[in-house]
Structures are given as C-alpha cells and as structure tokens.
Amino acid sequence: MMNSGPNSSDAARLDAMSLGILREKETSEYVDYVFFADVWGDDPRRKGRLMLTGQQRGLFRIDKVSSRASLLRPMVGDEGGKRFQRAAHTVTSEHLRTGSFPEASQYASG
C-alpha cells in the first residue's frame, strides 16, 4: 500500500534504485515474471528520514520466440513504466548472455 490510511501524511516514494525480479511461470511459449519495489515513507520518529512502509508489485511476460516483453499488470506508482522497462531489460539481457531465462534476478542502480 502506498499510504497506511486516511489519516496518513506520508509522502510515499517508490524505490527506483533496486528491483527484485522472480520467475513465476514458464511454458514452451512464454515466461512470466513478477517484479517488485520497496515503498518508502516519512519516518515519524526522525524528521527528514524515511522508513520502509511496504512494497509494490507488477507482472510481465516475455515471449520466447520474439523476446518481446509485455506488461500484464502495472506496478502501482510506476508512472511511465520505467521500473517495468528496467526489469524486462534485465531479464532479456541475462537470457541473451546465458541462453536461459533466470529464476530470479535484480536490477540495481547507484
């Protein structure tokens, strides 16, 4: 969840520096992956500090013949689809490099 409730004044922030990626399903035609990012909000105990408040997830599919990725379920808060694009690129790059689709992977920046 982005906010914890109606009285929440957290300015929630979806992590763009680190994404987890897990293979969820594989068939002879496609591979489905869940990608996830942490959500950070204001820490009420320390002014100017953030604390982990949750996690958001999305789902994408890679076609094995074309290697094209399609977004099946957008990640809430991923305006413009940058996290989806980074996750899909990470998986397709690893597939090109190793010849197999990874069971798990991670995008990390910075």
N, C-alpha and C positions, 0 to 999 in steps of 0.2 A: 504494500500500500504506500502511496506517496505521502499521505498525511494520516496521523493517528486518530483523528476525529474532528468533529465540527468546531471544537474549541482550540484546535492545534494552530499555532502560529509559525510552525516550522517552515522554513524555506527549503523544500526538499530539492536535492541535487542528485541526478542520475550519473553514476560514475562513467566516465568516457575513457579512462586510462587502463582499465582492466576488465576483460570479459571472459567468462567461463563458457566453454562450448562442450556439449555432451551429445554423442550419437544416441538417438532414441529408437530409430527403426531403420532397417536396411532390407531392401528387396533386390531382385535382379535388375530393376529399372531405376531405383532412386534410393537416396539416403536422407533421412530426416534428422535434423539437429535442433536441440534446444540451446539457446544462448541466453546468458543471464548477466545482470549487472547489479551491483550494490546501490542502494539508495541511502544518501547521507542527509541528515537534517541537523538543525542547530541543537547544540548540547545546552540544556537549561542550566547546567552546573558551572559552565565556563563560557563566558562571553567571547564570541569570535571563534569558538571551536565547534567542530562537527562531531556527530556520533552516527554509527551505523543504525539506521532505522528500518531497513527492510531490503527487499530485492525485487527486481522486475525481470520477467522472462518473455522471450519471443520464440518463434518456431519457424525454421526454414527448411526447404527441400532442395537437394542437388540432384539433377537429372544425370544419370551415369553416362549416357550417350553424348549429350551436348556439354556437360559440365556447367550448365547454367543453374544459378540459384534463384529460387522464387520464395518470397516471403509468404508464409502460410498464416502466421499470427504475429502482428506487430507487437513490439515491446512498448508498453505504456511509457510515454515520455521520450521516446526515441524519435523526436521530430526530425524529419528529413532522412531517416533511415540509416544514419551513419554507423550505428552500432551493428545493424544487420549487415551492412556492406563490409565492415571490418571482420565480422565473424565469418561470413561467407568467403571472403578473400583468404582468410587464414586457413580454412579447411581446404579450399581448392588448391592453394599453393602447396600445402602439405601433401595433398594427393598427387600433384604433379611431381613433387620431389621424391616421394617414396613409392608411388604406384598403388597405394591403398588408402582407403578413407579412414581417418583416425577415429578411435573410440572416444577420445577426449582431447581437447586442445585448449589453448588460451591465447587471447590477444592481450599484449601488454605494451604500453607506451610510456615513455618518460623515464 
